[in-house]
Amino acid sequence: MRTRGFAITAVLLLAAGCSSSPKDDLDSWYTSGGKDRINRVLDGASRVNEASMSPISSLEPACHDLAKQAAEGEAHDPIPHEGAQLAWSTALKSFRKGASECTAGASAQDQPRVSSGVVEIQTNGLPALRRALSYIKDSLGAD
């Protein structure tokens, strides 16, 4: 009986010693694929932004790629920071919505629809992504 008590105590102490802080959890998420995921989504949004100054035909592939990146971002593990996750989810939803509208508009040669999608990406998606990055950088103490 005494041996079992020591074993249980040892397991509990070991488990307590292995707990991580919220900062450690966020750092682990960020360094194990989170940063790359964010960069892919940001690159996709940047391509749409650049293509928005070009003929409508160049927007379809850029918007399609952003929609793909947003979907992959949604499938990735959530950010272990409430504020960052909320902003990230908002950004991804906005990117998906805007990219879908942009792709459909470009396919139909419907400039107002393309513009609506691009505006969604620029005015809702990008600011939400900036908020998510700000939360992450502030929490990790990064520059």
C-alpha positions, 0 to 999 in steps of 0.5 A: 500500500505504501509503495502504491502511494509513493508511485501515485505521488511521483506520477502527480509530481512528474505531471505537475512538473511537465505543465507548461505556461500559456506563453510556452503553449503559444510559443510551441504553436507558433514555432511548430507550424503556426508562423508558417501558416500565418505567413502563407495566409498573409502571402495569399492576401498580399497577392490579391492586394497586388493583383487588384491593380491588374486586369481582372484575369490576374485576380482569379488565381490569386483569390483562389489561392487565398481561399485555399490558404484560409481553408488550410488555416482553419484546419490547423490547430487553434492558437492557444491564446483567446484574443489571437484565436478570435482575431485569426478566426475572424481574418480567415472567415473574412479571407474565405468570404472575400476570396470566394466572392473575388474568384466568382466575380473574376470567373464571371468578369463581374468587376463589382463582385471582384471589388466587393471580394477585394474590399472584404479582404483588405478592410476586414481580413487584413486588420483582423490578421494584424490584430492576431499577430499583435496578440502573438507578438505581445504575448511572446515578447517578440519584435 
